[in-house]
């Protein structure tokens, strides 16, 4: 199972810092999962990528849930001893404890939400001796393809690592790519160019979907 040796923190906020302590991070992660046990949510971001076998540093714990559950999640974290803030009511709240940041996310780029379809695909994975609910690998790939920018190229490489190391439901991935098919198609073409196991049928489906809009 994945370990935490490559997970650390580096952030300017004074409330973030102890996350590099591998004794602190799992404890906070466990408390987050326990605090939100009555709420439907899943982990995404760097922790999710590491849970699927991509060891890399991350500076926070990203949880994804429905917008209508965000206030309840923030209240639950506050009861668990986290300092909380309603950072941006359109997409993200935050919690802080022991130097670890928890991002409570209810919308990601391209208006992707934690919907019933995504919730039904959540997997329970042991990470750093904590059982955590993690979004499906196909959803990791899609959200990472959408999130990648010049300033955050690690999202692209996280997605490639998931493609390389995970058995995927390609039909589901194509369905989830509907919010940003060009991004996902470009990622799959690149993955194919470096000999990763990519479904040519998925590439053709995305290409057909995109090209149908060109008229």
N, C-alpha and C positions, 0 to 999 in steps of 0.2 A: 504494500500500500504506500501511497505518497507520504513523504515526511515533510517536516517544516524547515529543514535546514537552509532552504533557499528562499524563505519568505521573510522579509524584513521591512522596515519602515524608513522613509526619508521624506520628510515634509516640513514646510516652514511653520505651520500652525503649532503654537506652543503646546497645544493639547495632544499632539501626535509625536511620539518619539520612542516609547518603550516597546513598540511593536517588533523591533529587531531582537528583543529578548524572546527566545523560543520557548521559555517557560510561561511567558505572559500571554502570547498570542493564542495558543490553544485554549487556555482558560477563558479568555474573553470570547473566543469563537463558541465554546461550549455554552457559555452563559447566554449568548445571543440566541442560539438554537433553542435552549430551554425557555427563554423569555418569550419566544414567538411560537411556542408549541401549539397554541390554539389558533394560529393564523396561517393561512395558506401562503407559502413563500418558497423561494429557492435562492441559492447562492449563485452568483455569476461573477464575471470579472476574473481577476488574477487567481483567486482561491479556487474557482471552478476550473480554470485552465490547469492549475497544479493538481487538482483532484483527478483530472483525466490524464495525468502523467507528464505534464510539461513543467519541470522544475524551473521556477523563475521567481524573482523578487516581486513583491507587491506591497503596497503601502496602506491597504485597507481591507475591510470585509464588505463586499457589495451584496446586498440582498435585494431581491426583486419581488414585488408583490402588487396587488391590485390597488388602485388609487383610493378606493373606499376603505382599505385596510391600513392606510399609511398612518392615520392619527392613532389608531389602536396600537400599532407597532411602536410608535414613538412613546406612547404611554407605558407600554410593557417594558421598553428599554429603560425608561426613567425609573420604574419600580425596581429594576434590576441594578440600579446604581449608576446608570449612564447619564452623563450630561447631554442634553438633547437640544436641538434647534430645528425650527421649521425653515430650513435654508431657502428653498424655492418651492412654493406650493404648487407649481406647475409640473415638477418632476422629481424633486429630491428633498429629503430631510437627512439630518445627520445625528449620530450619537458618538460620544467619546467616553472612553474609560481606560485607565492604566496606560495611556499613551497610544491606544489603538482607536482608529477611526472606523465607524460603521456607517456606510452609505445606505440609506433606505430609499430605494429607487422605484418609481412607479411609472416611468416612461423613459425609453431610450430613443436614440436618434431614429429618424424616419417613422416616428409614431408607432414604435413597437411596444406592446403592452404585455403584461403577464395575464394572458387570457386563459380560458378553460382548456384550450388545446395544448398550450404550453404546460399548464399545471398537470395535465394528465400524463405528461411525458417525464416528469421530474424523477430523478434517480437518487437513491440513498447511497452515499459513498463514504467510506471511512477515510478521513483526512486528519493526520496528526492525532490519531486515536480519538477523533470526534466523528460521530456519524452525522453527516450534513446532507440536507436535500439540495441537489444540484440540478440546474436546468439541463435538458438533454444536450448531447454533443452537437446535434444539428442546430439547435438554437444558439449555442456558444459560437459556432462557425458564422452564422448569419449576423449576430450582433457584433462580433469582432470585425467582420468584413465591413460593416457599416461604420464602426467606430474608428477605424484606422485613419490616421492623418499623418502628415509629415512630422508633427510634434509627438505622435504616439504610434510609432511603427510596430511596437510590440504586439498590438492587437492583431495585425496581419500574421505575425509569426506564431502567436498563440493559436490562431485558427488553423494554420498549416500543420502545427503539431497535433491538433485534434484530428485532422484529416488523416495524418500519417499513422496515428496510433489507436484509432477507434473504428469499430464496425458501425457503419452509418446506414440509416434509413434514407436513401436518396430521394425517394418520392416525397417524404415528409420535408426534407431539406428544401426541395424545389418549392413546395407549398409555402414554407416559411419565408422563402426569399422574395415573396411577392412585393414586399414593401420597398425593396432595393435590389432588383434583379441584376442590374448592371454591375453593382459592387460584388455580388456573390459570384456572378459569371466570371468577372475578371480574376477573382481569387482562384476559382476552379481551373481556369486556363493556366494560371501561373503554377498551381499545384501539379497540373498535368505536365508542364514543361520541366519540372524537376523530378519527374517520375514517381509522384505520389499516386496511391490507388484512388483514382477518380472515376466516377461513372460517366461514360461518354453519353449515355442516355440522358442523364441529368443536365449535362452541358447543352445538348441539343434542345431539351425542353425549355431551358432558360433562354437560349438563343431564339427559339421560335416565339416565345412569349414577348421578347423584346422587339424582334423584327416586325411582329404584327402591328406594332404601334408606329412604324416608320412611314406608313402611307399618309 
